[in-house]
Amino acid sequence: MSIRHKAQILAEALPYIRGFHGKTFVIKYGGNAMTEAALKNSFARDVAMLQLVGMNPVVVHGGGPQITELLGKMGVQSTFRRGMRVTDERTMNVVEMVVGELNQEIVGLINQHGGKAVGLSGQDGHFIHARKMLLPPEGDGKDATDIGLVGDIERIDTELISLLHTRGFIPVVMPIGAGAEGEAFNINADIVAGRLAQTLRAEKLILMTNTPGVIDRRGERVTALGVGEVDALIADGTIHGGMLPKLAAAVDAVKGGASSAHIIDGRVANALLLEVLTSEGIGTMIRGDNGPHFLADSKRYLTAPDAA
Amino acid sequence: MEQLTPTMPASQPGGAAAVNPLALLLPPGNILCDLDVPSKGRALEAIGRLLGERHGLAPAAVAAALAAREDLGSTGLGQGMAIPHARMKGLRHVIAGFVRLLLPIPFDAPDSKPVSAMLVLLVPERASEEHLQLLAWAVQMFADRRFREELGQCADAEAIHRLFACWTAR
């Protein structure tokens, strides 16, 4: 590539950087991007770069596969109810240990690439208020199903995150919430990311997955979806399996105040830069039903009685 | 991008030997390559000058009509594409223009991304179903990823004209 061509590519990034300057991006980190060395470095570089050019990234991560692996080594079988890990006290200790270690690893990686990352748990400054999650009774039972120390988010105080952003730090959040008595709860990381995006009124919630995005019936990637279109795609089976909780987090975030949510392919190198700094984007965007809708707006305009 | 099903019988996308009706409306002289402007307002002014000069319209009136339509909601589609359009008093037939920008400009598009290419349509005041079909056709064309990529690689107005003429719905 010639130097001229390189300069042109750099110049082309300016309009994107300008458009997203000072905007908040909540990034749910997971999948292969969190386990393959080359992808881990690419992710950490991208996050550092987004912050250094003036955006405010927040990273949220879980640790599901790593938790299951360690419990397995300890001879403990992992059990799930409706996608939630049944968490007794021993399991909770393992969860805290594993996500704490992963958190420090992510912080270290981002810092190596020139960012200033700070690791946070929802207990820090008591910023994620949680309560015990109760699943509806199963079978003929009348009592709620007890899944132990799994938490629901009561509310999030954004002050700590905002404070870190004003000083150029990158918060890296592990999905642990604090109860009224200060006790720790294990929370699903997609839910934490979605709620953070809502509360911060983020420009984008970005969910990094091991899929190219939502795939339609012809096998092609859907580039954009309105929140109103999602239900029909669930009903006809286009969206199914592991994509369901991702879509639920995305729809909640957009309905709750985030500008858009993106389900992107974390197996692609520089996935974040491609999503934020190029015209194409690399996954499926979920957006609110407000805002411009080209054909509907045009029809209204063309059929109005008076022309300008 | 929105779903649509154009129904113009003579030239339906995907139909046999469909001729792109936009190509017929878009001579190379109405195509501007690598326009260097910093904003949507400046881009609409440049379009007003281009189409005004070529078709005997007041440039300011063209820019104002296009801006009035933008006020109803951005004509950005996402993925860097936009279709600014306007009804114009006294116009007898549809006029099309195309502008590729040197650098993308802010456009309030639904994906919040800046816009790098604009297809412009000026239509008679008495709008018809045909005009809506033209817009639907253009939306479908811009939804084609390969078309968008090739658009960025065209060397000049002639090449862009040929690209429009060759495009058929997949």
HADDOCK unambig.tbl for C-alpha pairs under 7 A between the chains (distance, minus, plus):
assign (segid A and resid 12 and name CA) (segid B and resid 103 and name CA) 5.93 0.50 0.50
assign (segid A and resid 15 and name CA) (segid B and resid 104 and name CA) 6.09 0.50 0.50
assign (segid A and resid 15 and name CA) (segid B and resid 105 and name CA) 6.39 0.50 0.50
assign (segid A and resid 15 and name CA) (segid B and resid 114 and name CA) 6.57 0.50 0.50
assign (segid A and resid 16 and name CA) (segid B and resid 113 and name CA) 6.72 0.50 0.50
assign (segid A and resid 16 and name CA) (segid B and resid 114 and name CA) 6.65 0.50 0.50
assign (segid A and resid 19 and name CA) (segid B and resid 106 and name CA) 6.98 0.50 0.50
assign (segid A and resid 224 and name CA) (segid B and resid 1 and name CA) 5.81 0.50 0.50
assign (segid A and resid 279 and name CA) (segid B and resid 79 and name CA) 4.71 0.50 0.50
assign (segid A and resid 279 and name CA) (segid B and resid 80 and name CA) 5.31 0.50 0.50
assign (segid A and resid 279 and name CA) (segid B and resid 113 and name CA) 6.28 0.50 0.50
assign (segid A and resid 280 and name CA) (segid B and resid 79 and name CA) 4.91 0.50 0.50
assign (segid A and resid 291 and name CA) (segid B and resid 110 and name CA) 6.81 0.50 0.50
assign (segid A and resid 292 and name CA) (segid B and resid 73 and name CA) 4.89 0.50 0.50
assign (segid A and resid 292 and name CA) (segid B and resid 74 and name CA) 5.81 0.50 0.50
assign (segid A and resid 292 and name CA) (segid B and resid 110 and name CA) 6.30 0.50 0.50
assign (segid A and resid 294 and name CA) (segid B and resid 75 and name CA) 5.89 0.50 0.50
assign (segid A and resid 294 and name CA) (segid B and resid 77 and name CA) 6.74 0.50 0.50
assign (segid A and resid 297 and name CA) (segid B and resid 73 and name CA) 6.89 0.50 0.50
assign (segid A and resid 299 and name CA) (segid B and resid 132 and name CA) 6.72 0.50 0.50
assign (segid A and resid 302 and name CA) (segid B and resid 127 and name CA) 5.77 0.50 0.50
assign (segid A and resid 303 and name CA) (segid B and resid 127 and name CA) 6.72 0.50 0.50
assign (segid A and resid 307 and name CA) (segid B and resid 87 and name CA) 5.72 0.50 0.50
assign (segid A and resid 307 and name CA) (segid B and resid 88 and name CA) 6.66 0.50 0.50
assign (segid A and resid 307 and name CA) (segid B and resid 89 and name CA) 6.88 0.50 0.50
assign (segid A and resid 307 and name CA) (segid B and resid 125 and name CA) 5.61 0.50 0.50
assign (segid A and resid 308 and name CA) (segid B and resid 65 and name CA) 5.97 0.50 0.50
assign (segid A and resid 308 and name CA) (segid B and resid 87 and name CA) 6.80 0.50 0.50
assign (segid A and resid 308 and name CA) (segid B and resid 88 and name CA) 6.75 0.50 0.50
